[in-house]
């Protein structure tokens, strides 16, 4: 059976050219303090062995091409015309929007992603998605953003 990361690389190679930047972003559990972190309470999170995996590449234009294996869906957008859709792509476009609001220069990019975090199981799949996107774009465009700042941007 093919692994999630191998499937992501395969789909990436079918849809885009070039060698991708690969990122793994783990899910997490809160051992104490569930849902209190954003209310300034105490939490004790821990990474788990489930994750979301990403394959990224930069584009020469301002287009964003996203492929979600988990939703068997894709989304196209322009970096200068970000619009909420009410779908999974909003998590990614929200991180892009925060990077732009904080004057980081990014161009268009390709991203194929998927994982083995059960959606809606309280294992922070949305946080893994947002942080993986932030980490990947930080690396791809050499933004030199410190990890704690990336987390704060993703949280917004």
C-alpha positions in Angstrom: 0.0 0.0 0.0 1.3 3.4 -0.9 2.0 5.9 1.9 0.3 9.3 2.2 3.5 11.1 1.4 4.2 8.9 -1.6 0.7 9.6 -2.9 1.2 13.4 -2.4 4.5 13.3 -4.3 2.8 11.2 -7.1 -0.1 13.7 -7.4 2.3 16.6 -7.3 4.4 15.2 -10.1 1.3 14.5 -12.2 0.0 18.1 -11.8 3.1 20.3 -11.5 6.7 20.3 -12.5 9.8 20.6 -10.5 11.0 19.1 -7.2 8.6 20.0 -4.3 9.5 21.2 -0.9 8.0 18.6 1.5 6.6 19.4 4.9 5.1 17.3 7.7 2.8 19.0 10.3 1.6 16.8 13.2 -1.8 16.8 14.8 -1.9 17.2 18.6 -3.9 16.4 21.7 -4.4 18.6 24.7 -3.7 16.5 27.8 -5.3 19.3 29.9 -7.0 22.5 29.0 -9.0 21.6 26.0 -10.3 24.7 24.2 -8.8 27.1 26.7 -5.6 28.0 24.8 -7.4 30.7 22.8 -9.0 32.0 26.0 -5.6 32.4 27.6 -5.9 29.4 29.8 -3.4 26.7 30.5 -2.9 23.8 28.2 -0.6 20.9 27.8 -0.5 19.9 24.1 1.5 17.1 22.7 2.2 16.1 19.1 0.8 12.8 17.9 1.9 10.3 15.2 -0.9 11.5 12.8 0.0 14.4 10.5 -0.7 16.4 7.4 1.9 16.2 4.6 2.5 18.9 2.0 4.3 19.2 -1.3 5.0 22.9 -2.3 6.5 24.7 -5.3 6.8 28.3 -6.2 5.1 29.7 -9.3 6.3 32.5 -11.6 2.8 34.1 -11.5 0.4 35.1 -8.7 -1.8 32.0 -8.9 -2.4 29.6 -6.0 -3.1 26.1 -7.0 -4.2 23.8 -4.1 -5.0 20.1 -4.2 -6.5 18.4 -1.2 -6.3 14.6 -1.2 -8.5 14.3 1.9 -11.4 16.2 0.3 -10.6 14.9 -3.3 -10.9 18.5 -4.4 -8.8 21.4 -5.7 -9.0 25.2 -5.4 -7.5 27.9 -7.6 -7.0 31.5 -6.5 -5.0 34.6 -7.1 -2.8 35.9 -4.4 -4.1 39.5 -5.0 -7.8 38.5 -4.9 -8.3 36.3 -1.9 -11.9 35.5 -1.2 -13.5 33.4 1.5 -15.3 30.3 0.1 -16.6 28.7 3.3 -14.6 25.6 2.4 -11.3 24.0 3.4 -9.3 26.4 1.3 -10.2 29.3 3.7 -7.7 27.8 6.2 -4.9 28.1 3.7 -5.9 31.4 2.2 -6.2 32.9 5.7 -2.6 32.1 6.4 -1.7 33.7 3.0 -3.7 36.8 3.9 -2.0 37.1 7.3 1.5 36.9 5.6 0.4 39.7 3.2 -1.0 41.8 6.0 2.3 41.6 7.8 4.1 42.7 4.6 5.8 39.4 3.8 6.4 39.0 0.0 5.1 35.8 -1.4 4.2 34.8 -4.9 1.9 32.2 -6.3 2.5 28.6 -5.3 1.4 25.0 -5.9 0.5 22.8 -3.0 -0.7 19.2 -2.7 -1.6 18.0 0.7 -3.2 15.2 2.7 -2.9 13.3 5.9 -4.0 10.7 8.3 -5.4 13.0 11.1 -9.1 12.1 11.4 -11.1 15.3 10.6 -13.3 16.5 13.4 -11.8 14.2 16.0 -10.3 17.0 18.1 -6.8 16.3 17.1 -6.2 19.8 15.7 -6.2 19.0 12.0 -7.0 22.7 11.2 -4.0 23.8 13.2 -1.8 21.3 11.5 -3.0 22.5 8.1 -2.4 26.2 9.0 0.9 25.7 10.6 2.1 23.4 7.7 1.1 26.0 5.2 2.9 28.8 7.2 6.1 26.6 7.6 6.1 25.6 3.9 5.6 29.2 2.6 8.2 30.5 5.1 10.7 28.0 3.7 9.7 28.3 0.0 9.9 32.1 -0.1 12.8 32.5 2.4 10.7 34.8 4.7 12.9 34.1 7.8 9.9 34.2 10.1 10.6 32.8 13.6 8.5 29.7 14.5 6.6 31.5 17.3 5.6 34.3 14.9 4.4 31.7 12.4 2.2 30.1 15.0 0.7 33.5 15.9 0.0 34.3 12.2 -1.6 30.9 11.7 -3.7 31.4 14.8 -5.1 34.7 13.5 
